[in-house]
Amino acid sequence: MIEAEGIVEECLPNATFRVKLTEGPFPPDHVILARAAGKLKKYSIRVIPGDEVTVEISPYDLKKGRIVFRKSGTSFFKKPS
C-alpha cells in the first residue's frame, strides 16, 4: 500500500470521498476516490470537505484508496472562537 496525505474535496454517497493529494509519490493535484476505512467507520468519525486525511492507495489502481486517518482540528469549516 502507498500512503499519501490529502484534502477532502467532496463528499459522495456511500461514505465515498473525492480526495486531492498534497504529499506523496504522486503528481501535484492528483485526485482519487477514497472510502472511509476501519476505525473511521467503527467509531463514526465524521469526515467533511476540507479535512486533511491520510489515505492508503493500492499500487494496482492509483485512482482508488481508503481513508485511514483524519487529522483533528484541520477542518476547513471551523467555528469562529
N, C-alpha and C positions, 0 to 999 in steps of 0.2 A: 504494500500500500504506500502511496505517496501522500505525505502530509503537506498542507498548504494553508495559508491564512487568507481570509477573505471578508467581504462585507455583504450582508444580505441585501439584495436589491428589491426583491419582490416575493410576496407570499402567494403560493399557488395552492390548489386543492390537494387534499390527502397528505398533509404535512410535508409538502414539497416546496423548495425554495430556489430562487434564482440567485446564485452567489457569484460576485465578481471577485476574482482572486487578486490579492495585492502582494503577497510574498510567496515564494516557492519557485520551483523549476519550470515556470510557465511564462509565456509572453505577457506583457502588460495588458490589462483589460480582458483577460481570458475569462469567459463566463461559463459556468456549469450549472446543472440541475443537481440539487442535493436534497436528501431526505434526513429527517431527524432520526438519530440512532440511539440505541441503548438506553442509557440513564436519562437522556433528554425526554424520551417517551415515558419511561417508568415513573419519573418524578414530575411529569407535566411541566417541564421548564419551557417557558414561552420564548419563542424566537420571533422578532419583529424586524421589519425593514430598518436598516441602519446598524444592526448589531454586528460586532466583529466576532467571527467564528473561526474555528479550526476545522478543516474538512479533510477526510481521507478519500483519495481518488484511486480507483483501480487502474493499474497500468494497461489494462486491456481496453478500457473505454474512458478516454480522457474528458468526456463531456458529462459524466455522471459521478456522483460521490455521496458521502454521508457526513452530516454534521456531528462531530464528536465532542465539541466543547464550545460554549458560548462565554465570551469574556464578560464578566459582570461589570456593570457601570459604564458600558460603552454604547448604549443605545443613542441613536440619532435624535430620538424624540424624548429627551429628558425633560422632566418637570422643572420649571424655574424654582430656585430656592430663595 
